Amino acid sequence: MPARTAITALCLAASHLLAQSTSDFASYQAHMAAAEKSLRLGESRELTRWLGAAPAEFRGWEWRCLNAIADSSLSATTAPATPIRLAISPAADRLATVEGSLVRLWSWPDLRPAGTIEGHADAIYRAEFDPSGNRLITVSRDVTSRVWDLATGAEIARIDLSNPAFAAAAFSPDGATAATCAWERDDEGVHGVVWLWDPATGEVRQKQRVGVKPLSAIRYSPDGSAILVGSWDGLVHVLDTEGAETGRITLPDRGVYNAVNDIAIDPRGELVAAGTKDRTTTVFRIDTGEPVATLAGHGGYIEGVTFSPDGLTLATASGDTTVRLWNTADWSEVGVLRGHQNTVRGSVFAGASLVTCSQDDTLRQWDLGARHAEQLTIDAGIQGTYSAALSPDGSTLAIACHDGALRIFDARTGVPLSSWEAHPGSTCHAANFSADGSRLITCSWDKTARVWAMPSHEPIATLDAGDGVYFATLSPDGALAATAGDELLLWTVAGTTITARVAVENAAPRRAAFSPDGKTIASGWSDGSARLHDAHTGEQLALFEPDDSAIETVAFSPDGSRLISGDGSGSVRMFSVADARELWACDTGDRAVNHVAMHADRIAVATDHLLLLDAARGGPVLERTPLEDALWHLSWSPDGATLAVCSTNGTAAVLTAPPLSAPSAAR
């Protein structure tokens, strides 16, 4: 083959490979966009499908983050048959799942099969433990309700019902009475029925008509003084211990079918939560019937509701494949648990865990000691948060505030840890940690920058900059500092000695960043230029070509070979540090880029939303709106597991990236 022909063939092959790579990456971007949209729409199954189809070679932080959101369960156990209901023993040492015509028992917390309860001739609707944990009550399509001895699996007692209809059963708190609800059809039409009977002998003590539609759920109040029954006529009936109706709680009429599928009573016996077919859960006061909260967000019927033993959390299981967690103090949503691939029929709290059952044939365990929402939101308690800096170990978040205070929060829980007036009577513009976390620097319009020992927050050094300070940062070893005001000042922390002043005619520095080795410092300027200087002498080492808009922010790549800039017109650029050559540019829209930060192969960009860019190509791979107002600052933890952002409205958010592998091989 002639040399020219061979060279041409090689060039064509290289072009083909490049085109293929570009096409594959575009496919990955499309998959991520579809996954993100599925998440926003609450389509968990679609989210999982798009993630599974995304090209594996491009999967980065954003894929791992979405994948953890798509399945945040700790483990999954496949049941021999589809579990449609779930119950937990009072001692929280056993679970019972309803699977067809039998009840399967599981040991907890290891979720090992521990026996079966068999004897019904048709499908079982519900199974519940008695207060001692020694007996189980069931109700079945075979038109019976039965009590079983869990030690032997033997039937103790039963009653005969009237129709093979949807039904439920429960024990009284003292275990002396069994209550079963269903419905009958006779010459007068359809009506609900409640049986109160002796669980030792099967003697029916009371049979009471309740309502004119099938009854779907029955619960005793914790003190045993009332029986609450959910109905498909959009009511919760309140009965006394003799079965007489003493009140009715009417669900709001939203113009759609609002049949009650399940009810739960809080541990204090004050509230009842009713999950309905209109995709909402409504919480009422039992004594007055007054609605307390309406919980919306699910995309399918509510199949199961349950309060935590401490009453602080309500879990709602839905046909949309998710479970949502609600804070009962203010009824805010505190988490969406994704992972099931079909309708979630029920859930139970077990210590720090939640266990769920689904028509996808699995039981899943969720660790409620960890966060399963996609972010933790922190309210700093004041309008105006300028900086949200994660400590190097990712455990704490330092927030610089408009009132001059510096506030420290636990980055995992959002709990306030400490605060102090870093700049009394003025503002606090920035907070940045040294690489080892032992020091933190702040700055202010009070013309000072201050360095603090951490975690004691004792003052180490104060620099009088002569002018208001817009930004300040520390070198990786914490020995040097840089401040941006009317000029860029470089100074030593020990002795607060200014070693260099960098000024540019008709321009002011915006933000600065030390290189990973601490030898150089990059800065962005209001004239649209980015510059590289010797960190000790201030000597200019490189000029990155000016643009039309102020460079608001700069950051180094982790290896220091590349520089990222963001400007007021919405452009993000990457340069080669070695020759100041522009590698790529990305237009994020007509929104100022307030801050950029890079970890591994991803660049986080703060505008009025959060954008993640691919570092190699500059293309966007994920977009989020974690806070209601524009994002002002962001920071990665050094391991890339956590990303923090803050907003001008006084809030911050901590987004946690998932581990590289699932925590349990059972998934």
GUTI-574004 format. One record per residue (C-alpha): x, y, z; residue number from 1. Coordinates in steps of 0.001 Angstrom, whole numbers, plus 500000, padded with zeros to 6 digits. Example, Ala and Ser with C-alpha at 12.3 -4.5 7.8 and 13.67 -1.06 7.14 Angstrom:
BEGIN
[node [512300 495500 507800] 1]
[node [513670 498940 507140] 2]
END
This chain:
BEGIN
[node [500000 500000 500000] 1]
[node [501460 503429 499064] 2]
[node [502467 505580 502009] 3]
[node [499946 508301 501177] 4]
[node [497150 505743 500936] 5]
[node [498171 504222 504280] 6]
[node [498230 507649 505935] 7]
[node [494817 508459 504454] 8]
[node [493449 505155 505770] 9]
[node [494829 505857 509234] 10]
[node [493305 509348 509233] 11]
[node [489942 507970 508162] 12]
[node [490121 505318 510869] 13]
[node [491006 507921 513481] 14]
[node [488159 510156 512295] 15]
[node [485780 507214 512484] 16]
[node [486881 506407 516041] 17]
[node [486526 510065 517074] 18]
[node [483085 510280 515463] 19]
[node [482095 507032 517159] 20]
[node [483349 508317 520529] 21]
[node [481508 511599 520069] 22]
[node [478356 509737 519062] 23]
[node [478605 507431 522086] 24]
[node [479072 510372 524423] 25]
[node [476094 512148 522868] 26]
[node [474117 508962 523504] 27]
[node [475262 508980 527119] 28]
[node [474192 512611 527496] 29]
[node [470780 511750 526047] 30]
[node [470410 508838 528459] 31]
[node [471302 511049 531409] 32]
[node [468856 513724 530277] 33]
[node [466108 511114 529973] 34]
[node [466987 509667 533386] 35]
[node [466935 513124 534964] 36]
[node [463557 513883 533390] 37]
[node [462213 510531 534601] 38]
[node [463332 511438 538111] 39]
[node [461637 514838 537941] 40]
[node [458419 513199 536735] 41]
[node [458592 510541 539433] 42]
[node [458874 507725 536883] 43]
[node [461118 505374 538850] 44]
[node [460895 502495 536395] 45]
[node [461839 504762 533496] 46]
[node [464709 506173 535570] 47]
[node [466101 502674 536088] 48]
[node [465659 501774 532429] 49]
[node [467570 504784 531127] 50]
[node [470385 504298 533618] 51]
[node [470762 500648 532691] 52]
[node [470997 501504 529003] 53]
[node [473567 504318 529394] 54]
[node [476978 503529 527787] 55]
[node [479122 502111 530601] 56]
[node [482385 503763 529535] 57]
[node [481053 507265 530255] 58]
[node [479366 506613 533593] 59]
[node [480628 509160 536110] 60]
[node [479477 510977 539259] 61]
[node [476123 511950 537818] 62]
[node [475359 508365 536779] 63]
[node [476330 507035 540189] 64]
[node [474256 509730 541880] 65]
[node [471146 508962 539833] 66]
[node [471747 505237 540206] 67]
[node [471797 505573 543998] 68]
[node [468577 507568 543839] 69]
[node [467074 504904 541563] 70]
[node [467851 502234 544165] 71]
[node [468671 503537 547623] 72]
[node [467741 500300 549392] 73]
[node [470315 498602 551552] 74]
[node [469393 495130 550312] 75]
[node [466725 493191 548447] 76]
[node [465495 489673 549166] 77]
[node [463454 487744 546638] 78]
[node [460378 486070 548120] 79]
[node [459269 482651 546839] 80]
[node [455925 484198 545864] 81]
[node [454666 487757 545462] 82]
[node [454328 489386 548920] 83]
[node [451258 491602 549042] 84]
[node [451244 492525 552744] 85]
[node [453805 492816 555503] 86]
[node [453632 492809 559313] 87]
[node [456222 492962 562085] 88]
[node [456073 491323 565508] 89]
[node [455909 493538 568616] 90]
[node [459452 492505 569575] 91]
[node [460625 493357 566033] 92]
[node [462273 489927 565736] 93]
[node [459990 488458 563059] 94]
[node [458289 489580 559884] 95]
[node [455238 488053 558280] 96]
[node [454544 488348 554566] 97]
[node [451278 487417 552888] 98]
[node [452059 485324 549807] 99]
[node [449038 483862 548092] 100]
[node [447223 481446 550403] 101]
[node [450024 481271 552999] 102]
[node [451860 483515 555401] 103]
[node [455646 483307 555378] 104]
[node [457591 484117 558517] 105]
[node [461047 485695 558395] 106]
[node [463599 486239 561130] 107]
[node [464718 489810 561581] 108]
[node [467147 491442 560980] 109]
[node [468785 488741 558854] 110]
[node [465631 488153 556761] 111]
[node [465922 484371 556733] 112]
[node [462806 482225 556156] 113]
[node [461513 481016 559536] 114]
[node [458461 478964 558647] 115]
[node [455024 479245 557054] 116]
[node [451422 479412 558177] 117]
[node [449264 477316 555841] 118]
[node [445632 476252 555828] 119]
[node [443631 478829 553902] 120]
[node [442064 477585 550677] 121]
[node [442366 480889 548810] 122]
[node [444308 484145 548782] 123]
[node [444993 485885 552089] 124]
[node [444388 489625 552252] 125]
[node [445984 490582 555569] 126]
[node [447987 489136 558451] 127]
[node [448718 490813 561801] 128]
[node [450585 489772 564959] 129]
[node [448918 489833 568367] 130]
[node [450463 492021 571135] 131]
[node [452400 489065 572565] 132]
[node [453875 488098 569212] 133]
[node [452701 484502 569723] 134]
[node [449626 484522 567494] 135]
[node [448714 485706 564037] 136]
[node [445325 486726 562653] 137]
[node [444515 486372 558961] 138]
[node [441555 487055 556676] 139]
[node [441140 485332 553341] 140]
[node [439194 485113 550127] 141]
[node [438137 481645 551289] 142]
[node [435559 483534 553399] 143]
[node [437233 482909 556752] 144]
[node [439220 484865 559306] 145]
[node [441545 482743 561450] 146]
[node [443910 482918 564417] 147]
[node [447110 480840 564387] 148]
[node [449604 479645 566988] 149]
[node [452996 480762 565701] 150]
[node [454928 478215 567742] 151]
[node [453159 475252 566154] 152]
[node [451518 476718 563045] 153]
[node [448210 475274 564245] 154]
[node [444876 477018 563789] 155]
[node [443407 478204 567098] 156]
[node [440062 479672 566035] 157]
[node [438136 480946 563040] 158]
[node [434969 482706 561961] 159]
[node [433068 482434 558705] 160]
[node [432483 485564 556663] 161]
[node [429767 486269 554123] 162]
[node [431477 487047 550806] 163]
[node [434908 486395 549267] 164]
[node [435592 490116 549466] 165]
[node [438528 492364 550236] 166]
[node [438932 492424 554011] 167]
[node [441245 493137 556959] 168]
[node [441725 491993 560562] 169]
[node [443428 493144 563770] 170]
[node [443893 492283 567459] 171]
[node [442870 494577 570303] 172]
[node [445843 495963 572295] 173]
[node [445227 493464 575103] 174]
[node [444904 490583 572650] 175]
[node [441494 489579 574045] 176]
[node [439427 490539 570998] 177]
[node [439832 489977 567276] 178]
[node [438261 492400 564804] 179]
[node [437634 491556 561160] 180]
[node [436052 493765 558521] 181]
[node [434640 492928 555085] 182]
[node [431319 493483 553300] 183]
[node [428068 491750 552501] 184]
[node [425428 491963 549820] 185]
[node [421821 491186 550727] 186]
[node [418327 492291 549770] 187]
[node [419066 495769 551068] 188]
[node [422225 496128 548941] 189]
[node [425928 496348 549802] 190]
[node [427106 497275 553267] 191]
[node [430287 496956 555262] 192]
[node [430459 494557 558188] 193]
[node [432668 494385 561280] 194]
[node [432939 491198 563348] 195]
[node [434250 491358 566931] 196]
[node [435122 487878 568141] 197]
[node [437030 485780 570666] 198]
[node [440434 484798 569222] 199]
[node [440616 481793 571554] 200]
[node [437275 480199 570677] 201]
[node [435960 481865 567524] 202]
[node [432800 483033 569327] 203]
[node [431357 486099 567574] 204]
[node [430559 488735 570172] 205]
[node [429243 491400 567819] 206]
[node [428466 491693 564130] 207]
[node [427872 495277 563071] 208]
[node [426934 496917 559781] 209]
[node [429265 499811 558927] 210]
[node [428727 501976 555866] 211]
[node [427551 501076 552378] 212]
[node [430810 500119 550666] 213]
[node [433492 497452 551209] 214]
[node [435738 497996 554243] 215]
[node [439456 497862 553524] 216]
[node [441410 498380 556764] 217]
[node [440803 498076 560498] 218]
[node [442915 499290 563436] 219]
[node [442505 499616 567203] 220]
[node [443573 502829 568900] 221]
[node [446661 502276 571115] 222]
[node [444578 502430 574306] 223]
[node [441944 500073 572878] 224]
[node [439089 502535 573343] 225]
[node [438219 502887 569653] 226]
[node [438254 500915 566423] 227]
[node [438900 502767 563164] 228]
[node [437812 501282 559857] 229]
[node [438733 502505 556377] 230]
[node [436102 502287 553669] 231]
[node [435862 502489 549916] 232]
[node [433191 505151 550318] 233]
[node [435901 507709 551205] 234]
[node [435269 507477 554942] 235]
[node [437057 506403 558091] 236]
[node [434452 505026 560510] 237]
[node [435091 505386 564242] 238]
[node [433585 502603 566398] 239]
[node [433534 501947 570121] 240]
[node [434679 498627 571610] 241]
[node [431195 497165 571107] 242]
[node [431253 497959 567389] 243]
[node [428803 500861 567533] 244]
[node [429673 503758 565227] 245]
[node [430527 506908 567176] 246]
[node [431805 509082 564366] 247]
[node [432773 509405 560723] 248]
[node [435800 511083 559229] 249]
[node [435066 512222 555694] 250]
[node [437875 512523 553197] 251]
[node [437954 515636 550998] 252]
[node [436153 515242 547685] 253]
[node [438742 516061 545014] 254]
[node [436554 514968 542155] 255]
[node [438262 511588 541796] 256]
[node [437721 508184 543359] 257]
[node [438983 508506 546928] 258]
[node [438451 505007 548295] 259]
[node [440547 504290 551390] 260]
[node [443084 501502 550847] 261]
[node [444825 501605 554215] 262]
[node [444865 503482 557509] 263]
[node [447428 503961 560284] 264]
[node [447057 505407 563790] 265]
[node [449923 507341 565375] 266]
[node [451420 505916 568623] 267]
[node [449676 508546 570755] 268]
[node [446283 507660 569352] 269]
[node [445575 511230 568274] 270]
[node [445906 511020 564490] 271]
[node [444781 508694 561727] 272]
[node [446386 508664 558286] 273]
[node [444230 507431 555403] 274]
[node [445915 506394 552146] 275]
[node [443570 506495 549178] 276]
[node [443130 505684 545533] 277]
[node [443298 509382 544652] 278]
[node [447108 509142 545229] 279]
[node [447096 511177 548423] 280]
[node [447287 510470 552135] 281]
[node [445178 512634 554421] 282]
[node [445905 512929 558147] 283]
[node [443051 513717 560574] 284]
[node [442554 514270 564268] 285]
[node [440600 511289 565539] 286]
[node [438656 513179 568194] 287]
[node [437337 515942 565928] 288]
[node [437766 514573 562409] 289]
[node [439614 517772 561520] 290]
[node [442114 517364 558651] 291]
[node [445702 518049 559705] 292]
[node [447623 517511 556469] 293]
[node [447226 516282 552911] 294]
[node [450317 514522 551598] 295]
[node [450636 514542 547822] 296]
[node [453407 513530 545473] 297]
[node [452849 509886 544638] 298]
[node [452018 508952 541067] 299]
[node [449933 505905 541947] 300]
[node [447366 504629 544441] 301]
[node [448437 504687 548084] 302]
[node [448633 501016 549035] 303]
[node [449955 501179 552583] 304]
[node [450569 503714 555357] 305]
[node [452449 503258 558617] 306]
[node [453751 505434 561443] 307]
[node [457170 504892 562973] 308]
[node [457106 503647 566599] 309]
[node [458214 507083 567833] 310]
[node [455532 508802 565741] 311]
[node [458043 511122 564074] 312]
[node [457750 509659 560581] 313]
[node [454957 508445 558341] 314]
[node [455737 506095 555452] 315]
[node [453425 505869 552447] 316]
[node [453767 503013 549927] 317]
[node [452400 503428 546423] 318]
[node [451636 501890 543084] 319]
[node [454235 504255 541601] 320]
[node [456952 501857 542962] 321]
[node [458149 504264 545655] 322]
[node [457825 504858 549372] 323]
[node [457745 508420 550660] 324]
[node [458732 509484 554151] 325]
[node [457025 512417 555883] 326]
[node [458083 514409 558938] 327]
[node [455060 514454 561267] 328]
[node [456211 517679 562940] 329]
[node [455471 519795 559864] 330]
[node [454370 517118 557349] 331]
[node [457229 517923 555015] 332]
[node [458537 515200 552741] 333]
[node [461904 513976 553987] 334]
[node [462690 511208 551546] 335]
[node [461658 509210 548506] 336]
[node [462762 505572 548586] 337]
[node [463272 504167 545111] 338]
[node [464332 500675 544131] 339]
[node [461216 498540 543714] 340]
[node [460178 497824 540156] 341]
[node [456482 497319 540798] 342]
[node [453734 498403 543192] 343]
[node [454851 498702 546808] 344]
[node [452106 497119 548891] 345]
[node [453265 497818 552412] 346]
[node [456030 498825 554786] 347]
[node [456978 498355 558436] 348]
[node [459494 500132 560654] 349]
[node [462109 497903 562287] 350]
[node [464535 499865 564438] 351]
[node [466555 502172 562190] 352]
[node [465284 500344 559123] 353]
[node [462195 500288 556978] 354]
[node [461184 497015 555322] 355]
[node [458913 497039 552281] 356]
[node [457180 494420 550156] 357]
[node [456307 494745 546501] 358]
[node [454675 493040 543584] 359]
[node [458169 492824 542076] 360]
[node [458510 489746 544367] 361]
[node [461045 491371 546691] 362]
[node [461405 492551 550225] 363]
[node [463694 495548 550557] 364]
[node [465476 496988 553546] 365]
[node [466151 500714 553813] 366]
[node [468610 502180 556296] 367]
[node [466836 505186 557762] 368]
[node [469975 506135 559650] 369]
[node [471277 507451 556323] 370]
[node [469650 509964 553999] 371]
[node [467825 508612 551003] 372]
[node [466600 511882 549578] 373]
[node [468789 513172 546803] 374]
[node [469939 516076 548970] 375]
[node [470048 517511 552472] 376]
[node [468813 521110 552627] 377]
[node [470127 523400 555347] 378]
[node [468581 526725 556351] 379]
[node [471247 529096 557662] 380]
[node [468598 531196 559378] 381]
[node [469371 534416 557521] 382]
[node [468952 535813 554037] 383]
[node [472271 535934 552239] 384]
[node [474678 532991 552229] 385]
[node [477839 533667 550268] 386]
[node [479899 530532 550690] 387]
[node [479337 526866 551537] 388]
[node [482648 525110 552116] 389]
[node [482936 521431 552968] 390]
[node [485657 520350 555359] 391]
[node [488219 518014 553774] 392]
[node [486685 514965 555431] 393]
[node [483221 515994 554242] 394]
[node [481793 515950 557759] 395]
[node [481088 519654 558290] 396]
[node [479849 522571 556235] 397]
[node [480987 526149 556862] 398]
[node [478558 528827 555649] 399]
[node [479584 532481 555359] 400]
[node [476604 534748 555992] 401]
[node [475449 538275 555211] 402]
[node [475289 539199 558906] 403]
[node [479032 538647 559346] 404]
[node [478631 535293 561055] 405]
[node [480206 531993 560165] 406]
[node [477924 529032 560815] 407]
[node [479107 525423 561006] 408]
[node [476736 522511 560338] 409]
[node [477024 518751 560347] 410]
[node [477083 518003 556614] 411]
[node [475441 514613 557120] 412]
[node [472504 515635 559298] 413]
[node [472205 519423 558912] 414]
[node [472477 519884 562697] 415]
[node [474061 523246 563696] 416]
[node [477399 522677 565427] 417]
[node [478687 526178 566119] 418]
[node [478627 529790 564953] 419]
[node [480469 532986 565723] 420]
[node [480723 536576 564543] 421]
[node [483669 536292 562208] 422]
[node [483230 539901 561086] 423]
[node [481013 541765 563589] 424]
[node [478963 544580 562147] 425]
[node [479774 543688 558556] 426]
[node [479349 540820 556115] 427]
[node [481172 537518 555743] 428]
[node [481882 536918 552066] 429]
[node [483858 533705 551926] 430]
[node [484889 530685 553931] 431]
[node [487508 528230 552714] 432]
[node [489342 525404 554490] 433]
[node [492991 524502 554259] 434]
[node [493611 521056 552756] 435]
[node [494037 519411 556159] 436]
[node [490976 521108 557641] 437]
[node [492911 522682 560521] 438]
[node [492422 526237 559277] 439]
[node [489635 528268 557746] 440]
[node [489770 531729 556179] 441]
[node [487013 534347 555990] 442]
[node [486829 537846 554549] 443]
[node [484579 540891 554620] 444]
[node [483801 544439 553516] 445]
[node [485254 545413 556901] 446]
[node [488598 545364 554981] 447]
[node [489934 542285 556729] 448]
[node [490572 538638 556072] 449]
[node [490825 536355 559072] 450]
[node [492229 532882 559616] 451]
[node [490709 530624 562266] 452]
[node [491842 527412 563931] 453]
[node [489383 524568 563471] 454]
[node [487372 523243 565171] 455]
[node [488063 525631 568064] 456]
[node [487525 528705 565812] 457]
[node [490247 530538 567734] 458]
[node [491702 533446 565693] 459]
[node [495128 532785 564167] 460]
[node [495689 535827 561960] 461]
[node [493944 538990 560769] 462]
[node [495041 540840 557658] 463]
[node [494094 544485 557172] 464]
[node [493723 544625 553403] 465]
[node [493055 548367 553248] 466]
[node [489944 547806 551139] 467]
[node [486895 545603 551303] 468]
[node [487723 541962 550608] 469]
[node [485505 540095 548161] 470]
[node [487143 536676 548316] 471]
[node [489820 534827 550264] 472]
[node [491411 531408 550058] 473]
[node [494232 529398 551632] 474]
[node [497040 527440 550012] 475]
[node [496820 523660 550416] 476]
[node [499252 523689 553355] 477]
[node [497499 526637 555008] 478]
[node [500701 528723 555090] 479]
[node [499749 531231 552384] 480]
[node [496590 533196 551750] 481]
[node [495205 535186 548853] 482]
[node [492568 537900 549016] 483]
[node [490677 539654 546246] 484]
[node [489510 543222 546653] 485]
[node [490667 546143 544538] 486]
[node [493823 544107 543962] 487]
[node [495036 540568 544553] 488]
[node [497062 540282 547762] 489]
[node [499332 537330 548512] 490]
[node [500447 536972 552113] 491]
[node [501779 534620 554744] 492]
[node [499441 533519 557511] 493]
[node [502261 533479 560052] 494]
[node [502975 537148 560694] 495]
[node [500367 538291 558160] 496]
[node [503134 539532 555882] 497]
[node [502059 540680 552420] 498]
[node [504483 539106 549940] 499]
[node [502990 540439 546700] 500]
[node [500374 542818 545347] 501]
[node [498909 542138 541913] 502]
[node [497029 544957 540198] 503]
[node [495584 545208 536705] 504]
[node [494728 548588 535221] 505]
[node [490989 549255 535135] 506]
[node [490223 545801 536489] 507]
[node [489580 544120 539828] 508]
[node [490106 540487 540827] 509]
[node [487025 538379 541430] 510]
[node [488003 534942 542737] 511]
[node [491308 533105 543010] 512]
[node [492512 529531 543438] 513]
[node [495821 527980 544464] 514]
[node [497210 525162 542348] 515]
[node [497219 521715 543984] 516]
[node [500948 522031 544739] 517]
[node [500512 525552 546151] 518]
[node [503195 527079 543921] 519]
[node [500939 529132 541673] 520]
[node [497698 531010 541976] 521]
[node [495065 531639 539311] 522]
[node [492713 534602 539370] 523]
[node [489757 535870 537361] 524]
[node [489416 539600 536610] 525]
[node [486649 542011 535762] 526]
[node [488245 542835 532390] 527]
[node [487489 539298 531220] 528]
[node [490990 537894 531735] 529]
[node [492277 534992 533766] 530]
[node [495855 535111 535015] 531]
[node [498396 532789 536555] 532]
[node [500932 534106 539095] 533]
[node [503739 532794 541230] 534]
[node [502126 532258 544640] 535]
[node [505106 533732 546522] 536]
[node [506317 536601 544344] 537]
[node [503195 537515 542368] 538]
[node [505101 537289 539083] 539]
[node [502692 536781 536181] 540]
[node [503269 533401 534568] 541]
[node [500425 533221 532054] 542]
[node [497593 535286 530622] 543]
[node [494495 533529 529432] 544]
[node [492993 535534 526610] 545]
[node [490526 538206 527726] 546]
[node [486848 537807 526971] 547]
[node [484002 540307 526848] 548]
[node [482632 539425 530265] 549]
[node [484161 539448 533752] 550]
[node [485728 536167 534849] 551]
[node [483822 535490 538045] 552]
[node [485520 532263 539084] 553]
[node [488512 530031 538389] 554]
[node [489532 526547 539489] 555]
[node [492350 524093 538819] 556]
[node [491897 520511 537745] 557]
[node [492975 518036 540452] 558]
[node [496337 517468 538767] 559]
[node [496927 521186 538167] 560]
[node [497380 520823 534413] 561]
[node [494184 522607 533433] 562]
[node [492383 525772 534469] 563]
[node [488610 526270 534391] 564]
[node [487018 529717 534231] 565]
[node [483430 530898 534422] 566]
[node [482222 534329 533348] 567]
[node [479295 536666 533729] 568]
[node [477815 535794 530338] 569]
[node [477389 532128 531177] 570]
[node [480488 530662 529523] 571]
[node [482732 528022 531068] 572]
[node [486157 527494 529519] 573]
[node [488995 525064 530068] 574]
[node [492615 526025 529372] 575]
[node [495908 524186 529307] 576]
[node [498087 525620 532076] 577]
[node [501265 524770 530169] 578]
[node [500589 527030 527166] 579]
[node [497408 528985 528055] 580]
[node [495654 527303 525124] 581]
[node [491874 527082 525243] 582]
[node [490793 523436 525160] 583]
[node [487047 523939 524973] 584]
[node [484248 526341 525808] 585]
[node [480706 525617 526958] 586]
[node [477843 528095 526882] 587]
[node [475567 527420 529865] 588]
[node [473039 530076 528864] 589]
[node [472608 533770 529574] 590]
[node [473144 533272 533285] 591]
[node [476250 534373 535125] 592]
[node [478548 531599 536273] 593]
[node [479093 532344 539949] 594]
[node [481435 529512 540830] 595]
[node [483118 526423 539398] 596]
[node [484809 523482 541076] 597]
[node [486301 520314 539645] 598]
[node [486697 516767 540879] 599]
[node [488055 513902 538770] 600]
[node [486261 514038 535413] 601]
[node [483456 516394 536404] 602]
[node [483133 520162 536702] 603]
[node [480384 521543 538920] 604]
[node [479013 524923 537810] 605]
[node [476873 527245 539930] 606]
[node [474464 529571 538091] 607]
[node [470769 529796 538909] 608]
[node [470984 526003 538799] 609]
[node [473633 523321 539242] 610]
[node [475284 522007 536102] 611]
[node [477773 519153 535779] 612]
[node [480107 519226 532785] 613]
[node [482289 516490 531372] 614]
[node [485876 517678 531848] 615]
[node [487199 516081 528663] 616]
[node [484642 517526 526264] 617]
[node [482959 520344 528120] 618]
[node [479525 518926 527443] 619]
[node [476791 519072 530089] 620]
[node [475829 515714 531571] 621]
[node [473452 516702 534350] 622]
[node [471413 519722 535396] 623]
[node [469663 520221 538740] 624]
[node [467868 522940 540648] 625]
[node [468662 522027 544259] 626]
[node [467640 525382 545755] 627]
[node [464969 527940 544941] 628]
[node [467301 530863 544298] 629]
[node [470527 531326 542333] 630]
[node [473540 529316 543503] 631]
[node [476405 531439 544729] 632]
[node [479087 528960 545719] 633]
[node [479845 525246 545640] 634]
[node [482516 522858 546856] 635]
[node [483441 519214 546491] 636]
[node [484705 517054 549287] 637]
[node [488198 515827 548330] 638]
[node [486954 512283 547755] 639]
[node [484219 513519 545427] 640]
[node [481541 511814 547497] 641]
[node [479800 515046 548487] 642]
[node [478977 518308 546758] 643]
[node [477709 521340 548661] 644]
[node [475998 524415 547211] 645]
[node [474547 527558 548739] 646]
[node [472076 530140 547553] 647]
[node [471570 533845 547995] 648]
[node [468279 533102 549795] 649]
[node [469968 531772 552926] 650]
[node [469891 528052 552204] 651]
[node [472481 525434 551371] 652]
[node [472232 521881 550070] 653]
[node [474499 518885 550441] 654]
[node [474279 516322 547642] 655]
[node [475781 512950 548402] 656]
[node [477251 510798 545646] 657]
[node [476729 507056 546070] 658]
[node [479455 504485 546684] 659]
[node [481040 502919 543626] 660]
[node [479439 499578 544428] 661]
[node [476164 498543 545995] 662]
[node [476369 498032 549765] 663]
[node [474940 494532 549597] 664]
[node [475323 491675 547172] 665]
[node [471696 490831 547829] 666]
[node [470528 493716 545683] 667]
END
